[in-house]
């Protein structure tokens, strides 16, 4: 037996460790749990809100909610008079801002209706920048191009529209007018205008003219549109917002674009609302944004509200949600037909369903241009019409709103008249006849290939950077399942101009663009590759896709509720009989839905201000106190604060 090894002196009674630091045992994965950033009191933005409510920095959100519940119970016992007075005081200090694709609607929450300001600026050119501005002027004309083109594609789509109208009239047993087209053309060819003296015209516009040669550098809104361009050729018109986005095609720098938006907001607040800019830190602003928004658009607007205008606090809310508030509907499919874009979203119990959001790049202006083309083909007697001039464009819009509609009684030869008012030729009265032009025009929403919208998204992200995720460094604009589905179905642009302009890009990225014709980003984000985006889809099919995506493909009770509450707002679809036609087309494609109803705005409310009215109602909600963004929050956290300060938490990342 081997002898036992003798223990050395150094090992007796001494317990050596490999390190003096405490060894952390491994985490048991079965019982792993953490509450990091899961409680409101762990986030600065909520701790700051709790401190502002209670006045003590170490008050938690739970304590504040308990105190709020106690105060609410006391208010219910005392009555609602105090709440009404507090709400009126808050409304008098809150400015509701809704920027549409063509007009700005702004007003105090206590006002009955907003002020409407066209989003246009007339700037006087300086001799120092004469060359650059002349080049920019040509770009502005190209961007606001409203020339009448009659190519083979237009004639083909027009023939399809006429065939569809004939089938509809035949089903309604409405006989066509024999030789009606020739009768209309022959009358319009010989129609001559009647000159009306200016003193006999009570609706003569108040043209913008200057006395003593005192010409301002900037004109805003209606003053810019009523400026005689031939008398003052040194002025140029700029439209900072196009299609619900920044109009980067007409500007050379982002600062020029943002300065024009600032001038419009400044004029609206100081001149129309009579609020001194020095008092804006005492006011709040509710900013209504699109459902399928652009991150850079919202961030730059909030910079204007906080840094330039210096509002005390601001809350942002989605457009469709405000529309549902204004209409008094908890659940609805909101269809907002604007001047240059159409938005479709489904709202369920005060939340916009993310996957139902659709943004289509056509609207009332495309319908106006289509109506002008149809009248021109019928030898419209106003031969001097130039739609690039604001007053001629407004004339065509007024004719569209007055005469276009969908009913059996409108299909007949009709004798109409209008007054042409120009700063050079005065007032003239014209008479003209129409047959089917007034009915064919609203049908364009169901065959939008007839519109000329191939250049609407030209030069996007030219002045502003592409919004990217801070972690993955990839584009992070919000996406919707309904929008993505339509983008995959929609065909890429096929016009000759677009093919020649993007020949090299299409050759390089043929595989990536064939499946998804939208803006994609490949390679370095410093110079992203842009593929032309075309989302032109029939309105009824887009509504079906929005509801289908909102219900996740299940056409059950939720889908039936949405189909029975389709709300049409905006100024682009205010045609007599349009709601009934839309119901018929939706019902024909959804035979399993028993009740399809397209509803007008309630209580005789103007369809163009429903969203703004909803912003005023949103200001009265008790929950809005949790969604105010203070100027200090925006300076410290920037866009990160929007994750916690938006109703429905639609802002992610």
Buried (B, 14 or more C-beta within 10 A) or exposed (E): EEEEEEEEEEEEEEEEEEEEEEEEEEEEEEEEEEEEEEEBBEBEBBBBBBBBBBEEEEBBBEBBBEEBEEEEEEBEEEEEEEBEEEBEEBBEBBBBBBBBBBBBBBBBBBBEEBBBBBBBBBBBBEEEEEEEBEEBBEBBBEBBEBEBEEEEBBEEBBEEBEEBBEEBBEEEEBEBBEEBBEBBBEBBEEBEBEEBEEEEBEEBBEBBEEEEEEEEEBBBBBBBBBBBBEEBEEBBBBBBBBBBBBBBBBBBEBEBBBBBBBBBBBBBBBEBBEBEEEEBEEBBBBBBBBBBBBBBBBBBBBBBBBEBBBBBBBBBBBBBBBBBBBBEBEBBBBBBBBBBBBBBBBBBEBBBBBBBBBBBBBBBBBBBBBBBBBBBBBBBBBEEBEBBBBBBBBBBBEBBBEBBBBEEEBBEBBEEEBBBBBBEEBBBEBBBBBBBBBBBBBBBBBBBBBBBBBBBBBBBBEBBEBBBEEEEEEBBBBBBBBBBBBBEEBEBBEBEEBEEBBEEBBEEBEEEBEEBBBBBBEEEEEEBBBBBBBBBBBBBBBBBBBBBBBBEEEBEEBBBBBBBBBBBBBBBBBBEBBBEBBBEBBBEEBEEBEEBEBBEBEEEBBBBBBBBBBBBBBBBBEEBEBBBBBBEBBEEBEBBBBBBBBBBEBBEB
